């Protein structure tokens, strides 16, 4: 009995130790989060390597296509990688304007500023001196774009003829395509704000050399389509630079029919874009060639020519319609 009482009087105390870590959740989540961050960093690294590799492959493809463009004296058109299907003109965002300086060159009444939008220009350039002044401005812009050797200007009775052509060192477009080079795009976009400030209209004419395309099938690319597409591409770049759409009176492709170097029809100078900045009177005359002139213009000295007025033309149309309905 005494032994039983002794056993009951002995108390056993058990101490339980408990670790307390950040609210009782343990530290395993830190390890999991570190693993997740490491995996995410590895993913970004892999994506960066893949992007760099794709860029190298794209550049290599462009170099190979340019190198193999001419085979047997003929040209073939490359496939612009990344461009929309069926389009030769890449849809790219307009780049931001570069840094400008406060230095400017004064010519006549015009300040040649690195930023064409800040130039003080006349509204019309009609006289020979005015056109020569405009030619100096365009020459300065081409020099700033690194294309001083690719531009020629000639003052003509019709206006200022601006020729932007290839050289042995620099081309305006990718060979066999209507994709403009980066320098050429920048030059045209610098010209855009300049032409936006003047009222003169222009003709945009595309020219190629005499190398034919490999394929001569019906509907295949030709120098006619190439010259036209290049002229349209030049118009797009001018418009993206800020030029008024009404400044363009006509866009024409002349293929290889009007070479500058007649001795070598494949010379780089024959591959060009021409901007003919028309005088006011010449622009009106060109527009009247494709419309109904409302004034009599001298054909040659002492001889006038005129077309029927609008009422006579309408009457003639009604007669044609009546005759077609009677059949």
ZADREN-256890 format. One line per field, with one value per residue: x, y, z of N, C-alpha, C, CB in turn; residue number from 0. Coordinates in steps of 0.1 Angstrom, whole numbers, always signed. Glycine has a CB too. Example, Ala and Ser with C-alpha at 12.3 -4.5 7.8 and 13.67 -1.06 7.14 Angstrom:
<sites>
nc1 = (+132 +128)
nc2 = (-57 -22)
nc3 = (+78 +71)
cac1 = (+123 +137)
cac2 = (-45 -11)
cac3 = (+78 +71)
cc1 = (+132 +129)
cc2 = (-33 +0)
cc3 = (+78 +79)
cbc1 = (+113 +141)
cbc2 = (-45 -6)
cbc3 = (+90 +57)
lose = (0 1)
</sites>
This chain:
<sites>
nc1 = (+8 +19 +39 +24 +13 +36 +43 +23 +27 +50 +57 +59 +75 +75 +93 +85 +100 +96 +101 +101 +95 +91 +62 +54 +54 +76 +108 +108 +95 +112 +133 +119 +110 +135 +144 +124 +129 +155 +149 +133 +151 +169 +151 +147 +173 +177 +157 +168 +192 +181 +168 +190 +203 +183 +184 +210 +207 +189 +203 +223 +208 +199 +223 +232 +211 +215 +240 +236 +219 +223 +225 +241 +239 +213 +185 +170 +142 +144 +130 +114 +121 +98 +82 +48 +28 +28 +36 +60 +69 +80 +61 +68 +74 +75 +106 +120 +129 +162 +189 +194 +213 +222 +236 +235 +234 +234 +218 +211 +179 +173 +176 +197 +190 +198 +175 +149 +123 +124 +133 +133 +113 +104 +71 +67 +88 +99 +115 +148 +168 +156 +151 +177 +185 +168 +180 +205 +197 +186 +210 +225 +210 +213 +240 +241 +228 +247 +248 +259 +273 +253 +234 +222 +215 +196 +188 +160 +139 +115 +115 +131 +152 +158 +180 +184 +205 +221 +254 +288 +294 +273 +238 +205 +183 +175 +191 +173 +148 +121 +127 +138 +171 +184 +197 +187 +159 +160 +169 +148 +128 +137 +134 +107 +94 +104 +94 +68 +64 +64 +46 +50 +44 +53 +68 +74 +97 +107 +136 +154 +183 +194 +193 +176 +148 +150 +128 +105 +78 +43 +30 +51 +76 +91 +113 +97 +76 +93 +105 +83 +73 +94 +93 +69 +75 +93 +76 +60 +79 +84 +59 +56 +76 +63 +54 +29 +2 -9 +12 +24 +21 +23 +32 +56 +69 +97 +113 +141 +143 +153 +182 +209 +236 +245 +264 +269 +245 +240 +250 +254 +244 +222 +202 +178 +159 +139 +130 +111 +107 +82 +77 +51 +35 +43 +34 +6 +2 +10 -9 -32 -28 -38 -64 -93 -85 -91 -83 -69 -39 -7 +5 +27 +48 +26 +6 -23 -39 -68 -91 -125 -151 -164 -192 -196 -182 -198 -221 -213 -207 -233 -244 -229 -237 -265 -264 -252 -272 -292 -284)
nc2 = (-12 +12 +13 +17 +43 +58 +55 +69 +95 +104 +127 +130 +151 +164 +180 +198 +209 +235 +248 +281 +297 +324 +330 +304 +288 +276 +273 +264 +276 +297 +284 +273 +296 +307 +288 +291 +317 +313 +295 +311 +331 +316 +309 +334 +339 +318 +326 +351 +342 +327 +348 +363 +345 +342 +367 +368 +348 +360 +383 +370 +357 +379 +389 +367 +367 +392 +388 +368 +378 +385 +366 +354 +379 +386 +396 +387 +388 +394 +378 +397 +393 +390 +410 +420 +396 +398 +424 +449 +469 +476 +477 +498 +514 +549 +564 +581 +616 +625 +638 +673 +701 +735 +748 +764 +771 +799 +806 +828 +838 +818 +797 +771 +746 +718 +705 +701 +710 +733 +752 +783 +788 +797 +800 +794 +782 +793 +808 +807 +813 +808 +781 +771 +778 +761 +737 +738 +735 +709 +695 +699 +685 +658 +655 +655 +631 +613 +608 +623 +619 +607 +623 +645 +676 +695 +725 +732 +743 +734 +730 +720 +694 +666 +641 +610 +586 +553 +544 +530 +524 +529 +520 +529 +513 +479 +454 +445 +449 +468 +478 +503 +515 +521 +546 +560 +560 +577 +601 +608 +611 +633 +652 +654 +672 +696 +698 +700 +726 +741 +751 +740 +714 +680 +655 +621 +598 +566 +547 +520 +498 +481 +453 +424 +406 +372 +355 +355 +351 +355 +381 +381 +397 +427 +451 +473 +471 +471 +496 +513 +504 +512 +540 +545 +536 +556 +578 +570 +572 +599 +610 +599 +614 +638 +652 +669 +651 +662 +673 +656 +651 +632 +598 +577 +550 +542 +521 +509 +527 +554 +560 +575 +570 +563 +548 +526 +506 +492 +506 +519 +545 +547 +534 +549 +574 +600 +633 +656 +688 +708 +740 +765 +771 +750 +728 +732 +729 +702 +689 +696 +681 +656 +661 +682 +710 +744 +766 +783 +773 +782 +762 +762 +790 +815 +798 +785 +761 +742 +722 +708 +724 +717 +713 +705 +681 +667 +665 +649 +625 +618 +613 +590 +572 +570 +559 +534 +523 +520 +498)
nc3 = (+0 +7 -11 -34 -30 -31 -57 -70 -60 -73 -98 -133 -154 -186 -210 -239 -267 -290 -322 -333 -362 -380 -377 -374 -397 -408 -427 -453 -474 -482 -495 -517 -530 -537 -555 -575 -584 -594 -615 -631 -639 -654 -675 -687 -695 -714 -733 -742 -754 -775 -789 -797 -814 -834 -845 -855 -875 -892 -901 -914 -934 -949 -958 -974 -993 -1005 -1016 -1034 -1053 -1079 -1107 -1135 -1148 -1143 -1122 -1091 -1070 -1035 -1005 -983 -950 -924 -933 -942 -960 -995 -997 -1005 -991 -959 -930 -906 -874 -871 -866 -837 -836 -841 -821 -821 -831 -823 -843 -874 -909 -930 -959 -984 -978 -961 -933 -928 -910 -887 -880 -901 -897 -884 -902 -919 -945 -979 -994 -1020 -1046 -1074 -1092 -1108 -1090 -1066 -1068 -1069 -1043 -1028 -1037 -1024 -998 -998 -1005 -982 -963 -973 -969 -941 -937 -945 -972 -992 -1016 -1031 -1042 -1066 -1081 -1104 -1119 -1138 -1166 -1159 -1132 -1101 -1104 -1087 -1080 -1066 -1062 -1067 -1056 -1060 -1034 -1018 -1016 -1025 -1022 -1012 -1032 -1060 -1048 -1032 -1008 -988 -979 -946 -943 -965 -959 -937 -948 -966 -948 -934 -954 -956 -936 -947 -974 -966 -959 -981 -1011 -1036 -1060 -1067 -1089 -1085 -1095 -1104 -1112 -1127 -1133 -1163 -1158 -1161 -1145 -1132 -1136 -1162 -1165 -1170 -1151 -1133 -1113 -1126 -1141 -1145 -1125 -1103 -1104 -1101 -1076 -1060 -1063 -1051 -1025 -1018 -1017 -995 -974 -974 -967 -942 -930 -927 -949 -969 -983 -1007 -1019 -1037 -1071 -1091 -1094 -1107 -1126 -1145 -1152 -1169 -1189 -1191 -1187 -1168 -1172 -1203 -1215 -1199 -1191 -1168 -1147 -1114 -1110 -1126 -1112 -1094 -1076 -1086 -1078 -1090 -1085 -1091 -1108 -1101 -1124 -1141 -1127 -1129 -1156 -1160 -1145 -1160 -1183 -1179 -1173 -1177 -1193 -1185 -1196 -1225 -1238 -1251 -1277 -1294 -1302 -1313 -1319 -1306 -1285 -1275 -1256 -1259 -1240 -1207 -1210 -1236 -1236 -1218 -1233 -1254 -1241 -1233 -1257 -1265 -1246 -1251 -1277 -1270 -1254 -1273 -1287)
cac1 = (+0 +28 +45 +14 +12 +48 +43 +13 +32 +60 +52 +68 +74 +81 +94 +84 +106 +90 +108 +92 +101 +83 +48 +52 +53 +88 +116 +108 +90 +123 +140 +111 +110 +148 +144 +116 +137 +166 +143 +129 +163 +174 +142 +150 +186 +174 +150 +178 +201 +173 +166 +202 +205 +174 +189 +222 +203 +182 +213 +230 +200 +199 +236 +232 +202 +221 +252 +232 +208 +226 +230 +241 +235 +199 +182 +158 +137 +144 +118 +117 +117 +91 +73 +35 +27 +24 +40 +74 +72 +78 +54 +76 +70 +83 +116 +120 +139 +175 +193 +197 +222 +218 +243 +228 +241 +225 +219 +201 +169 +169 +185 +198 +191 +198 +161 +142 +110 +127 +138 +124 +113 +94 +59 +69 +101 +96 +126 +160 +176 +148 +153 +191 +185 +162 +189 +215 +191 +186 +223 +229 +203 +219 +253 +238 +224 +258 +245 +263 +276 +242 +224 +225 +204 +197 +177 +155 +128 +103 +116 +143 +154 +166 +183 +189 +210 +231 +269 +294 +296 +260 +226 +192 +174 +181 +191 +161 +136 +117 +129 +148 +181 +181 +201 +178 +147 +162 +170 +135 +120 +141 +129 +93 +90 +108 +83 +55 +63 +63 +34 +54 +41 +64 +67 +83 +99 +116 +144 +162 +193 +189 +194 +162 +145 +152 +115 +98 +65 +32 +27 +63 +82 +98 +118 +85 +70 +103 +107 +70 +73 +104 +88 +58 +82 +99 +65 +56 +88 +82 +47 +59 +83 +54 +50 +15 -1 -12 +25 +27 +12 +23 +42 +58 +80 +102 +121 +155 +141 +159 +195 +218 +248 +241 +274 +268 +231 +239 +257 +246 +238 +209 +192 +177 +146 +140 +120 +110 +100 +77 +72 +37 +30 +45 +25 -7 +2 +10 -23 -41 -25 -47 -78 -99 -80 -101 -77 -62 -24 +0 +12 +40 +46 +17 -5 -30 -47 -77 -100 -138 -154 -171 -206 -195 -178 -210 -231 -207 -209 -247 -246 -223 -246 -277 -261 -250 -285 -300 -280)
cac2 = (+0 +23 +14 +23 +57 +64 +56 +80 +108 +109 +133 +130 +163 +162 +193 +197 +221 +238 +258 +291 +303 +333 +327 +289 +281 +269 +280 +257 +285 +305 +276 +272 +309 +309 +279 +297 +328 +308 +289 +322 +337 +307 +311 +347 +337 +310 +334 +361 +335 +324 +360 +367 +336 +345 +380 +365 +341 +370 +391 +361 +355 +391 +389 +357 +371 +403 +383 +359 +385 +386 +354 +354 +392 +389 +399 +381 +396 +387 +377 +405 +385 +397 +419 +413 +389 +405 +438 +451 +481 +472 +486 +500 +526 +561 +566 +594 +625 +625 +651 +684 +712 +749 +754 +765 +778 +808 +808 +837 +841 +806 +792 +756 +740 +704 +701 +707 +716 +747 +761 +794 +786 +804 +792 +790 +783 +793 +813 +799 +815 +801 +766 +768 +779 +748 +726 +738 +729 +694 +690 +699 +673 +646 +655 +651 +617 +605 +604 +635 +615 +600 +633 +655 +685 +703 +735 +731 +752 +728 +730 +714 +679 +660 +627 +602 +574 +544 +545 +517 +522 +530 +519 +535 +502 +465 +451 +438 +450 +481 +480 +513 +514 +529 +560 +566 +563 +589 +613 +611 +616 +647 +660 +655 +685 +707 +699 +703 +740 +748 +748 +734 +700 +672 +642 +611 +589 +555 +542 +509 +496 +472 +439 +418 +396 +358 +350 +363 +346 +366 +386 +380 +410 +432 +464 +483 +470 +475 +511 +519 +502 +521 +554 +545 +535 +569 +586 +567 +577 +614 +612 +596 +625 +649 +659 +669 +642 +669 +678 +647 +652 +620 +588 +571 +541 +542 +510 +512 +535 +567 +559 +586 +565 +556 +539 +514 +506 +486 +514 +522 +558 +545 +530 +561 +580 +614 +642 +668 +699 +716 +754 +766 +771 +737 +719 +734 +724 +688 +685 +698 +671 +645 +665 +691 +723 +754 +778 +781 +775 +782 +750 +768 +805 +819 +787 +781 +749 +740 +711 +713 +727 +706 +711 +698 +668 +660 +662 +638 +613 +614 +607 +577 +564 +568 +549 +521 +518 +516 +484)
cac3 = (+0 +8 -24 -44 -27 -35 -72 -74 -56 -82 -110 -144 -162 -199 -217 -253 -273 -303 -329 -338 -374 -389 -377 -372 -410 -412 -436 -466 -485 -487 -504 -529 -537 -543 -567 -585 -590 -602 -627 -639 -644 -664 -686 -694 -702 -726 -743 -747 -763 -787 -797 -803 -825 -845 -851 -864 -887 -901 -908 -924 -946 -957 -965 -985 -1004 -1013 -1023 -1045 -1060 -1094 -1113 -1149 -1152 -1140 -1108 -1086 -1059 -1022 -997 -971 -938 -914 -939 -945 -972 -1006 -996 -1006 -982 -945 -921 -894 -867 -874 -855 -831 -842 -834 -814 -830 -826 -826 -854 -887 -920 -936 -974 -988 -967 -955 -924 -930 -896 -887 -879 -912 -893 -879 -912 -924 -960 -987 -997 -1034 -1052 -1089 -1100 -1109 -1078 -1056 -1069 -1065 -1029 -1024 -1040 -1014 -986 -999 -1004 -968 -957 -978 -962 -927 -936 -950 -986 -1000 -1029 -1038 -1046 -1076 -1084 -1116 -1121 -1152 -1168 -1153 -1117 -1096 -1106 -1076 -1083 -1055 -1070 -1061 -1060 -1058 -1020 -1011 -1024 -1019 -1019 -1013 -1046 -1065 -1040 -1030 -994 -988 -969 -934 -945 -975 -952 -928 -957 -971 -937 -932 -965 -954 -930 -956 -984 -959 -957 -994 -1019 -1049 -1061 -1073 -1095 -1080 -1106 -1101 -1123 -1125 -1143 -1173 -1155 -1160 -1134 -1136 -1141 -1172 -1166 -1169 -1137 -1125 -1111 -1137 -1138 -1144 -1112 -1093 -1104 -1096 -1062 -1054 -1063 -1041 -1012 -1015 -1013 -982 -964 -974 -960 -928 -925 -924 -961 -972 -994 -1019 -1025 -1048 -1082 -1099 -1090 -1120 -1127 -1158 -1155 -1174 -1202 -1191 -1180 -1168 -1179 -1215 -1219 -1191 -1186 -1155 -1137 -1102 -1111 -1133 -1102 -1087 -1074 -1089 -1073 -1098 -1078 -1102 -1105 -1100 -1137 -1147 -1120 -1134 -1170 -1159 -1141 -1171 -1193 -1176 -1169 -1187 -1191 -1186 -1203 -1237 -1236 -1264 -1280 -1298 -1304 -1323 -1321 -1294 -1285 -1264 -1257 -1257 -1226 -1199 -1215 -1248 -1232 -1212 -1244 -1261 -1232 -1233 -1271 -1265 -1237 -1259 -1287 -1264 -1250 -1284 -1291)
cc1 = (+9 +35 +36 +13 +24 +49 +34 +19 +43 +54 +63 +65 +82 +81 +94 +90 +100 +98 +98 +100 +90 +68 +45 +50 +65 +96 +116 +104 +102 +131 +132 +111 +124 +149 +136 +123 +148 +161 +139 +141 +169 +165 +145 +164 +185 +167 +159 +187 +194 +171 +178 +206 +196 +179 +201 +217 +196 +192 +221 +222 +199 +212 +237 +223 +208 +233 +248 +221 +210 +231 +229 +236 +221 +197 +170 +154 +138 +131 +120 +112 +110 +81 +59 +35 +21 +28 +55 +78 +70 +70 +61 +72 +80 +93 +115 +131 +152 +178 +197 +206 +217 +226 +235 +236 +231 +228 +208 +192 +165 +180 +185 +200 +191 +184 +153 +129 +112 +132 +128 +124 +102 +82 +60 +83 +99 +108 +138 +168 +169 +151 +167 +192 +179 +172 +200 +210 +191 +200 +228 +222 +209 +233 +251 +235 +235 +256 +249 +266 +265 +232 +230 +213 +207 +185 +173 +144 +115 +103 +130 +143 +163 +168 +190 +193 +219 +245 +275 +295 +283 +248 +214 +183 +181 +180 +179 +149 +133 +118 +141 +158 +178 +185 +191 +164 +149 +163 +156 +126 +124 +136 +114 +89 +94 +98 +70 +53 +62 +51 +37 +50 +53 +59 +77 +85 +110 +123 +152 +174 +186 +189 +179 +160 +147 +139 +109 +83 +55 +29 +39 +68 +91 +104 +107 +79 +80 +104 +94 +70 +83 +100 +77 +64 +88 +88 +60 +66 +87 +70 +49 +68 +75 +50 +35 +12 -4 +1 +29 +17 +12 +35 +44 +70 +84 +111 +135 +154 +148 +172 +202 +232 +244 +251 +274 +254 +230 +246 +248 +239 +224 +198 +190 +162 +148 +128 +121 +101 +95 +75 +57 +30 +31 +36 +10 -8 +2 -3 -33 -39 -35 -61 -83 -94 -91 -96 -70 -47 -17 +8 +26 +38 +37 +6 -10 -37 -56 -86 -114 -141 -162 -185 -205 -191 -190 -219 -226 -209 -223 -250 -241 -232 -259 -275 -258 -263 -294 -296 -286)
cc2 = (+12 +25 +21 +38 +65 +65 +67 +94 +113 +114 +134 +143 +162 +176 +191 +210 +223 +250 +268 +298 +311 +328 +312 +282 +274 +277 +274 +266 +293 +297 +274 +284 +311 +300 +285 +308 +324 +302 +301 +329 +329 +308 +323 +346 +329 +318 +345 +354 +332 +336 +364 +358 +339 +358 +377 +357 +350 +378 +382 +358 +367 +392 +380 +361 +382 +398 +375 +365 +384 +373 +355 +368 +395 +390 +390 +388 +388 +387 +386 +397 +394 +407 +412 +407 +398 +420 +439 +463 +477 +482 +487 +513 +537 +563 +580 +603 +624 +638 +661 +694 +725 +755 +754 +773 +786 +809 +816 +841 +829 +801 +777 +751 +725 +698 +708 +714 +730 +757 +772 +793 +795 +795 +787 +792 +781 +798 +804 +800 +808 +786 +762 +769 +766 +736 +726 +732 +714 +688 +689 +687 +660 +644 +650 +637 +608 +600 +616 +631 +608 +610 +642 +663 +693 +713 +735 +741 +747 +729 +724 +699 +674 +645 +620 +589 +566 +548 +531 +514 +522 +529 +525 +524 +489 +461 +442 +439 +465 +485 +491 +510 +524 +544 +567 +569 +576 +601 +617 +617 +630 +656 +663 +668 +697 +709 +702 +718 +748 +743 +741 +719 +693 +660 +633 +600 +579 +550 +530 +508 +486 +457 +434 +409 +382 +353 +360 +359 +358 +369 +385 +394 +414 +446 +475 +483 +475 +490 +518 +516 +510 +535 +555 +544 +549 +579 +583 +573 +593 +617 +609 +607 +638 +657 +658 +660 +649 +674 +669 +648 +639 +611 +579 +561 +540 +531 +514 +521 +548 +567 +572 +583 +557 +546 +526 +514 +499 +494 +518 +535 +557 +541 +542 +564 +595 +621 +654 +678 +709 +731 +754 +764 +757 +727 +720 +728 +708 +682 +686 +687 +659 +649 +674 +705 +734 +767 +774 +783 +774 +769 +753 +783 +808 +809 +784 +768 +748 +728 +716 +715 +716 +703 +703 +683 +660 +656 +650 +625 +609 +607 +592 +567 +560 +558 +535 +515 +513 +502 +473)
cc3 = (+0 -5 -35 -42 -32 -50 -77 -71 -65 -95 -121 -153 -175 -206 -232 -259 -287 -309 -335 -350 -382 -389 -376 -385 -415 -423 -450 -477 -491 -498 -518 -537 -544 -556 -578 -592 -599 -616 -637 -646 -656 -677 -694 -701 -715 -737 -749 -757 -776 -796 -804 -815 -837 -852 -860 -876 -897 -908 -918 -936 -955 -965 -977 -996 -1012 -1021 -1036 -1054 -1075 -1098 -1128 -1155 -1150 -1125 -1104 -1073 -1046 -1015 -985 -959 -928 -920 -942 -958 -983 -1006 -997 -997 -968 -938 -908 -887 -871 -863 -849 -837 -834 -828 -824 -823 -829 -837 -866 -896 -927 -951 -979 -977 -960 -945 -925 -916 -897 -886 -890 -908 -888 -889 -916 -939 -966 -990 -1011 -1038 -1067 -1097 -1099 -1096 -1066 -1056 -1066 -1050 -1023 -1026 -1029 -1001 -986 -999 -990 -960 -961 -971 -948 -926 -941 -964 -995 -1014 -1037 -1043 -1056 -1079 -1096 -1117 -1136 -1154 -1162 -1138 -1113 -1097 -1096 -1078 -1072 -1060 -1062 -1065 -1057 -1043 -1013 -1020 -1017 -1015 -1018 -1027 -1050 -1057 -1038 -1015 -993 -977 -958 -937 -955 -968 -944 -936 -961 -960 -932 -942 -963 -948 -939 -967 -978 -958 -970 -1002 -1032 -1048 -1068 -1080 -1089 -1091 -1102 -1113 -1118 -1135 -1153 -1170 -1153 -1148 -1140 -1143 -1151 -1174 -1165 -1154 -1128 -1123 -1123 -1132 -1138 -1130 -1101 -1093 -1098 -1081 -1054 -1053 -1052 -1027 -1008 -1011 -999 -971 -963 -966 -945 -921 -922 -937 -963 -984 -1007 -1026 -1037 -1059 -1090 -1094 -1102 -1119 -1142 -1162 -1159 -1186 -1202 -1182 -1180 -1174 -1191 -1220 -1211 -1185 -1173 -1144 -1125 -1103 -1118 -1123 -1093 -1085 -1077 -1084 -1082 -1091 -1088 -1098 -1106 -1114 -1143 -1140 -1126 -1148 -1169 -1155 -1152 -1182 -1191 -1171 -1180 -1185 -1193 -1192 -1216 -1234 -1249 -1266 -1284 -1300 -1316 -1325 -1308 -1296 -1273 -1267 -1255 -1243 -1220 -1205 -1227 -1245 -1226 -1223 -1252 -1254 -1233 -1247 -1271 -1257 -1244 -1270 -1282 -1259 -1261 -1289 -1282)
cbc1 = (-9 +39 +50 +1 +10 +60 +39 +0 +37 +70 +47 +66 +80 +73 +107 +70 +122 +75 +117 +88 +108 +88 +41 +40 +48 +85 +130 +100 +79 +132 +142 +96 +108 +159 +138 +103 +142 +173 +132 +121 +174 +174 +128 +151 +196 +166 +138 +185 +206 +160 +161 +214 +203 +160 +192 +231 +193 +173 +223 +234 +185 +197 +248 +228 +188 +226 +261 +227 +207 +235 +222 +232 +238 +191 +180 +160 +123 +155 +114 +110 +130 +100 +78 +24 +18 +9 +35 +78 +63 +92 +39 +91 +71 +75 +130 +122 +133 +186 +205 +184 +236 +220 +256 +214 +247 +226 +219 +192 +157 +166 +181 +210 +179 +206 +155 +139 +103 +136 +143 +128 +109 +100 +46 +59 +110 +84 +130 +169 +177 +133 +150 +200 +177 +149 +195 +219 +177 +179 +233 +225 +188 +220 +260 +227 +212 +259 +231 +274 +287 +236 +219 +230 +201 +198 +181 +150 +125 +101 +105 +145 +158 +159 +192 +179 +216 +228 +276 +308 +305 +259 +224 +186 +162 +173 +205 +165 +138 +102 +133 +142 +195 +189 +215 +175 +143 +175 +179 +128 +120 +157 +131 +88 +97 +122 +83 +54 +75 +76 +26 +69 +28 +74 +69 +78 +104 +108 +153 +154 +206 +197 +201 +158 +131 +156 +106 +105 +62 +19 +16 +74 +90 +90 +129 +75 +65 +116 +110 +58 +75 +118 +82 +48 +93 +106 +53 +56 +102 +81 +36 +66 +95 +61 +57 +10 -13 -21 +36 +28 +17 +25 +38 +61 +77 +109 +116 +163 +127 +149 +204 +220 +257 +237 +288 +279 +223 +245 +263 +255 +247 +211 +197 +183 +141 +141 +121 +105 +108 +64 +78 +32 +36 +60 +25 -11 +14 +21 -27 -40 -11 -40 -78 -115 -68 -107 -68 -67 -19 +10 +5 +46 +60 +24 +1 -40 -37 -86 -97 -148 -161 -172 -213 -185 -166 -216 -232 -192 -205 -256 -240 -209 -249 -283 -248 -240 -293 -299 -265)
cbc2 = (+0 +21 +1 +17 +60 +55 +43 +78 +108 +97 +148 +117 +176 +151 +200 +194 +219 +242 +252 +301 +293 +333 +333 +287 +291 +255 +282 +245 +294 +309 +262 +268 +320 +305 +265 +302 +337 +297 +280 +332 +340 +292 +311 +358 +330 +298 +341 +367 +322 +318 +371 +367 +321 +347 +390 +356 +330 +379 +396 +348 +351 +403 +387 +344 +375 +413 +375 +346 +399 +397 +342 +343 +393 +377 +414 +366 +401 +393 +363 +419 +379 +404 +425 +424 +376 +405 +444 +454 +493 +469 +481 +500 +524 +574 +563 +593 +639 +621 +648 +691 +710 +757 +746 +771 +768 +822 +793 +830 +848 +795 +795 +752 +745 +699 +704 +697 +707 +746 +753 +808 +771 +809 +800 +798 +771 +802 +827 +802 +830 +804 +762 +779 +791 +745 +728 +752 +735 +690 +699 +712 +673 +646 +668 +660 +615 +593 +600 +643 +605 +590 +640 +648 +694 +694 +749 +716 +754 +714 +722 +719 +676 +662 +626 +601 +578 +530 +556 +517 +533 +544 +504 +544 +501 +455 +444 +423 +443 +483 +467 +527 +517 +524 +560 +556 +552 +587 +610 +599 +606 +647 +654 +644 +687 +704 +686 +697 +745 +746 +761 +735 +698 +668 +643 +605 +597 +544 +553 +496 +490 +474 +437 +411 +398 +349 +347 +363 +335 +361 +377 +371 +411 +434 +468 +479 +456 +468 +516 +512 +487 +520 +558 +533 +524 +575 +584 +551 +574 +620 +604 +582 +628 +659 +654 +683 +633 +681 +678 +632 +664 +623 +580 +581 +526 +555 +500 +500 +537 +578 +548 +591 +557 +566 +545 +514 +499 +472 +527 +522 +568 +535 +518 +572 +578 +616 +645 +665 +705 +710 +763 +779 +781 +733 +721 +748 +729 +683 +693 +712 +667 +636 +673 +690 +726 +757 +785 +790 +763 +794 +742 +761 +811 +822 +775 +792 +736 +753 +700 +702 +740 +710 +724 +704 +668 +669 +674 +641 +616 +626 +615 +577 +571 +581 +553 +522 +529 +526 +483)
cbc3 = (+12 +19 -29 -43 -12 -30 -78 -67 -42 -85 -107 -153 -154 -208 -212 -258 -274 -301 -340 -327 -383 -403 -388 -364 -420 -418 -431 -465 -480 -476 -498 -525 -527 -533 -563 -579 -579 -595 -624 -631 -634 -659 -681 -684 -693 -723 -737 -736 -757 -783 -788 -793 -820 -840 -841 -855 -882 -893 -897 -917 -941 -948 -955 -979 -998 -1003 -1014 -1040 -1055 -1097 -1108 -1155 -1167 -1146 -1106 -1083 -1061 -1013 -994 -972 -932 -905 -952 -944 -971 -1007 -983 -1020 -986 -939 -918 -898 -852 -876 -860 -816 -842 -844 -804 -836 -830 -813 -856 -885 -930 -929 -981 -1000 -973 -966 -909 -939 -888 -876 -865 -923 -882 -867 -924 -919 -963 -1000 -995 -1044 -1047 -1091 -1095 -1121 -1075 -1057 -1084 -1071 -1024 -1031 -1053 -1012 -983 -1012 -1013 -961 -960 -993 -963 -921 -945 -941 -988 -994 -1028 -1028 -1033 -1090 -1072 -1129 -1116 -1155 -1183 -1157 -1111 -1081 -1121 -1062 -1096 -1043 -1083 -1065 -1051 -1064 -1014 -1004 -1027 -1029 -1029 -1003 -1049 -1066 -1026 -1034 -986 -986 -975 -922 -951 -987 -943 -920 -968 -977 -925 -931 -979 -946 -917 -963 -992 -946 -949 -1002 -1022 -1051 -1069 -1062 -1111 -1066 -1119 -1094 -1129 -1125 -1137 -1186 -1141 -1173 -1129 -1125 -1129 -1185 -1156 -1176 -1131 -1131 -1098 -1150 -1148 -1155 -1109 -1097 -1118 -1103 -1059 -1061 -1077 -1043 -1013 -1027 -1023 -980 -968 -988 -965 -926 -934 -915 -973 -975 -991 -1015 -1015 -1042 -1091 -1114 -1077 -1131 -1122 -1161 -1166 -1177 -1205 -1185 -1185 -1154 -1169 -1226 -1217 -1179 -1197 -1156 -1144 -1090 -1118 -1144 -1093 -1095 -1060 -1105 -1057 -1113 -1066 -1107 -1116 -1094 -1146 -1146 -1105 -1135 -1177 -1150 -1129 -1177 -1193 -1165 -1156 -1187 -1201 -1172 -1193 -1248 -1226 -1265 -1291 -1311 -1305 -1335 -1329 -1290 -1285 -1263 -1247 -1263 -1225 -1185 -1217 -1258 -1222 -1202 -1253 -1264 -1218 -1231 -1281 -1259 -1224 -1264 -1295 -1252 -1242 -1296 -1291)
lose = (0 1 2 3 4 5 6 7 8 9 10 11 12 13 14 15 16 17 18 19 20 21 22 23 24 25 26 27 28 29 30 31 32 33 34 35 36 37 38 39 40 41 42 43 44 45 46 47 48 49 50 51 52 53 54 55 56 57 58 59 60 61 62 63 64 65 66 67 68 69 70 71 72 73 74 75 76 77 78 79 80 81 82 83 84 85 86 87 88 89 90 91 92 93 94 95 96 97 98 99 100 101 102 103 104 105 106 107 108 109 110 111 112 113 114 115 116 117 118 119 120 121 122 123 124 125 126 127 128 129 130 131 132 133 134 135 136 137 138 139 140 141 142 143 144 145 146 147 148 149 150 151 152 153 154 155 156 157 158 159 160 161 162 163 164 165 166 167 168 169 170 171 172 173 174 175 176 177 178 179 180 181 182 183 184 185 186 187 188 189 190 191 192 193 194 195 196 197 198 199 200 201 202 203 204 205 206 207 208 209 210 211 212 213 214 215 216 217 218 219 220 221 222 223 224 225 226 227 228 229 230 231 232 233 234 235 236 237 238 239 240 241 242 243 244 245 246 247 248 249 250 251 252 253 254 255 256 257 258 259 260 261 262 263 264 265 266 267 268 269 270 271 272 273 274 275 276 277 278 279 280 281 282 283 284 285 286 287 288 289 290 291 292 293 294 295 296 297 298 299 300 301 302 303 304 305 306 307 308 309 310 311 312 313 314 315 316 317 318 319 320 321 322 323 324 325 326)
</sites>
